[in-house]
Amino acid sequence: MFIEAPDSVLTLLPDLSIAADRRLRERARRLARRVVINCGRGLPSRAGVGRPRPVRAGRPGADLDLDASLEAIVEARALDRSPSLDELWARDWGRAALAVCLVVDRSGSMAGERLVAAALAAAACAWRAPSDNAVLVFSDEVIAVRPIDRRRSTAAVVDDLLRLQGKGTTDLAAALDAAAAQLERSRARRRVCVLLSDCDVNTGADPVAAAAKLQELIVIGPGTGRTDTDAFCRRTGARGAVADGPTATVRILAELLA
């Protein structure tokens, strides 16, 4: 269920989660996780996990179906030979409909509003693509908070994002290259990079070339301060918008990931 929460309340969560009192801090972090994850459920989950289908053995990613292959195995053993792959059956679970890699710009300052927007976006992406989602944070280096091939709880990811500190310059090309590498590990039909950044690049290679490696790019810029989001979208062909508050991030994702 999607819970409406005003941005003015949500932006208090990062401050509460680092309170000096240990018991208050732990209670605040539990509350923050619960609120953020519930708010992130504004996106319908349509991950598209497939049903198993019978295919011939040898298909990449398919699992051997011993029950369906038993007759061929017995016949081959009776003739004192090994069964061929064409005689054996496997189960192919197909491909997920969607994979998402969220890329969060941590260069500059990370205030309450930006922290909550990042955490909400992570919760929303996990809800929308539960089996195939990654979260990266970057400045002049890229850190994988949740690699796409590692199962990590949404609560743990939200905790990490709410405690992020701003640092470093903005190497957007490196971040997009890392996102492309994450998404290449997925077998999903649709693979989307969601970038939270003002796109004010000040170090690294040309991010336009890096963006060209992505199947689909969505850019969400902050609603306050200087932003180059629109210009970057025009140069790359990405779809994008400026969020006027943390909860607007979820609404934008719901529209652009539809």
N, C-alpha and C positions, 0 to 999 in steps of 0.2 A: 504494500500500500504506500502511495506517495504522500508524504507529510509536508504540508506547507509550513515553512518557517521563514520569518522575516530575516533579511540579510543582516540587520542590525544586531539580532540575537546570535546568528551564526558566527559573526566575526569575533565574538567574545570567546569562542571555544578554544582557539589556540592559546590565549592568555591564561585561561583557567587550567589548561592541561600542563602548564609549566609553573603552577603555583608553588610557593615555598613549602607549604605544609604537605607532607607526603600523603596523608590520608585524603586530603582535599584533592591533591593532584591525581591520585588513582581514580577517585570517584569522577572527577572531571573528564579524565581520559575515557572512562567507560561510557559516560554520557555523550561525549563527543563522537565516539565510534558509532554509537547507536543512532544518534541524530543524523550524522552524515550519511551513513549507509542507508537509512530509511529515506532520506531526502534524495539520494541518488537513484532510487527506484522509480524515478519518473520516466525511465525508458523501458518499453516492453522488452522482455527477454525473448529473442527469436534467434537463438544460437544455431538452430538447424542441425542438431546432432542427428546423424542419419541412423536408419535401421540397418541391421546387417543384411547383406545380400550375398547369395552364393556366386563365387567366381572361381575360375581355374587357379590352382596353386601356382605360385611364382609371381603373382601380381604384387608390386611393391606396396607395403603397408598392410597387406591382408594376412589374416591368421589362419593357419591350417585347421580345417574342420575334420577331426579324426573320425567322428561318427559317419559323416557323409563319405569319407574316403576309405572306410574300413573294407568294403567289398573289393575295391581295386587293389588294396594292399594284400589281402588274402589271396586273390587270384595271382598276383605277381609272385608272391612267395611260393605258391604251389608250382609255378613254372620256373622257380629258382632264379628269379631276376628281381631287380629293383623297379618299383613303379615309376613311370615318367610323370613329370609335372602335369601333363595334359590329362592324366588319369585321376589326379587328385583334386579335391575341392577345398576351397578356403572361404572365409567370411570377410567381406570388405564392408567396413562401417561407413564408407562414403566420406564426404568432406563436410566440415562445418560450413554454415552459410557465411559466417562473418568472423574475422579476426581484427582486433583493434590494438594498436600500440599508442599509448598516451605519452606525450613528450612534454615535460614541464620545464619551463625556463626559470631557473633560480638565480640568474645573474641580477645584480642590483639588490634592491631591498625586497624582503619577503614579509609583508605586513599581514595582519589578520585576514583581510579580504582575499588576498592572493593565495594564502595558505588554504583557506576554506574552499576557494574555487578549485584548486588543484585536488583536494581531497574529495570533493563532490564529483569532479570529473572522473576520478579513479573508481569511485563507487558506482557511478553510472555506467562506465565502460565494462566493469566486472559484471554488472547485472545484465547488460545488453549482450555480452559475449563471454559467458562464464568459463567456457573451456579453452578460449583462445584470446587472452589479453595480456599485454605487457605494460609496464610503467617505467619510463626513464626520466631522470632529472639531469639537467645539464647547466653548465656555465661555460668555462673553458675546458671542462672535462665532462664525460658522460658516465652516469652511474645507473645501473639497472636495479631499481627498487623491486621490480617483479619481472624476471625474464619470462618470455612467453612459454618456455618449456619447463618451467618450475612452478609447482603448485604452492602458492602462498596465500594465506587468508586475506580477504579484503580488509578485515579489522587491522591486521598488522601493517598493511600498506597505508591505510588511513592514518594510523599512528605515526608512521615515518614522515608522511607528507605534512601533517600538522606541526611537526617539530623542525621542519626545514629552515635553514638560515640562508639568507642571500649571500652570495659570494661570487667573485670572479667576473670575467668578461663573457661575451656571448659568442660562442662558436656554434652557430646554427647548422652549418654544413656537417660538422662531426655528429651532431645530434640526429640529423635526418639520415645520415649514413648508418648510424647505429639502429635507428628505427627500421630501415630497410632490411638490415641483417636479421633483426628479430622477426619481421613479418615473413621473410623467406623461409623460416623454419616451420611456418604454418601451411597446412594443406587446404585452408579455407578458400572458397571461391572468391569472396570479397575481402580484401585486406586493406585496412584504413589506418593511416597515421593521423592522430589528433594532436595538434600542436597548440599548447597554451603559451603564448609569447607576444611581446610587442614587436618582435621581428627587427629590433634595432641591433643589427649585427656590427661588431667591432673587432672581430678577429676570425682567423680561419679562412678556409677556401670559400668559393662562391656557393652559397646555399641553393641557388636556382638549379645548378647542375645536380646537386644532391637530391632536390625535390623531384627531379625528372625520373629518378630511380623508383619512385613510389607509385603504386597502382592508383592510390587515391589519397589526397591530402586535405584535411580540414584544419583551418587556423582560427583560433578564438583569441582575440586580443583583449587586454584590460580596458575597462570603460573610462578610466581616468588617466591623465597624463599623456605624454607623447606616445604615439603608436604608429608603426609603419605597416600594420597588418594589411590594410587595403592595397598599398603599393606592392607588397610581397605577393598577395594573391593575384594581382594583375600580371605580375612577371612570371608566375609559376602555373597559372591556371587553376590554382586551388580554390576551393569554396571557403568562405570565411565570414566572420561577423565579430562585432565588438560586444562584449558582455558588460552590462551596466551594474552587475552585482553577482555574487556567487551563485545564487539560484538561477540566474539567467543562463549560466553555463549549461545547466542540465536541460533547460528548454531549448537552447541552441543545438545541443547534441541530439535531443529527441527529434528535431526537425531535420538535421543534416545526416543523421544515420538512419533515417526512415527508409 
